[in-house]
Amino acid sequence: MVDASEIRRAAWRSYGLALALLLAGAALGHALGDVANRPNVGAFFGLVAGTFLAGALTKRASVSSMIRIEPAESKSQSEALP
């Protein structure tokens, strides 16, 4: 069985980090684009850069390494069949 709190923490580390990087990329791109008088273009490219950075950082950590998965007690095949 897997503890629900471990699943929530693993999801937050994966999805929370990705969301934070997407938003940070968009905000930084918007700020840089604002300086260049093209805020929407800057925000777009910042969002794209944040997407690739989020993908690169969150794909390194696998969920199974974040959560301890213990095998559930189950009946053997011969006992499970009627």
SEZA-974408 format. One record per residue (C-alpha): x, y, z; residue in three letters. Coordinates in pm, whole numbers, padded with zeros to 5 digits, always signed. Layout:
N
XYZala;...
***
This chain:
82
+00000+00000+00000met;+00107+00357-00064val;+00053+00630+00191asp;-00170+00910+00056ala;+00053+01181+00201ser;+00351+01041+00010glu;+00152+01055-00313ile;+00055+01417-00246arg;+00418+01514-00174arg;+00542+01339-00489ala;+00274+01509-00699ala;+00358+01849-00553trp;+00730+01797-00624arg;+00655+01701-00983ser;+00362+01920-01082tyr;+00434+02206-00844gly;+00789+02244-00973leu;+00670+02229-01333ala;+00402+02492-01273leu;+00644+02720-01090ala;+00895+02699-01375leu;+00627+02765-01637leu;+00507+03074-01453leu;+00859+03197-01381ala;+00954+03156-01747gly;+00646+03345-01863ala;+00701+03625-01610ala;+01069+03661-01694leu;+00994+03650-02067gly;+00722+03912-02023his;+00959+04137-01829ala;+01232+04102-02091leu;+00978+04149-02370gly;+00846+04460-02197asp;+01194+04609-02212val;+01208+04527-02585ala;+00852+04666-02629asn;+00719+04316-02716arg;+00572+04177-02388pro;+00350+03912-02550asn;+00629+03773-02764val;+00861+03769-02462gly;+00601+03595-02248ala;+00549+03332-02519phe;+00917+03253-02553phe;+00959+03257-02174gly;+00671+03013-02141leu;+00825+02783-02402val;+01164+02800-02230ala;+01000+02734-01893gly;+00818+02435-02043thr;+01138+02274-02165phe;+01318+02351-01838leu;+01030+02205-01637ala;+01029+01894-01853gly;+01402+01848-01814ala;+01398+01891-01436leu;+01086+01691-01356thr;+01164+01394-01581lys;+01481+01321-01385arg;+01291+01219-01075ala;+01076+00916-01122ser;+00767+00878-00911val;+00866+00531-00793ser;+01182+00675-00638ser;+00976+00939-00456met;+00726+00697-00306ile;+00797+00374-00129arg;+00576+00115-00289ile;+00522-00191-00077glu;+00364-00498-00234pro;+00015-00566-00109ala;-00052-00898+00054glu;-00231-01113-00198ser;-00338-01470-00230lys;-00140-01701-00449ser;-00272-01779-00796gln;-00409-02117-00691ser;-00599-01963-00399glu;-00735-01675-00608ala;-00897-01896-00872leu;-01235-02049-00784pro;
***
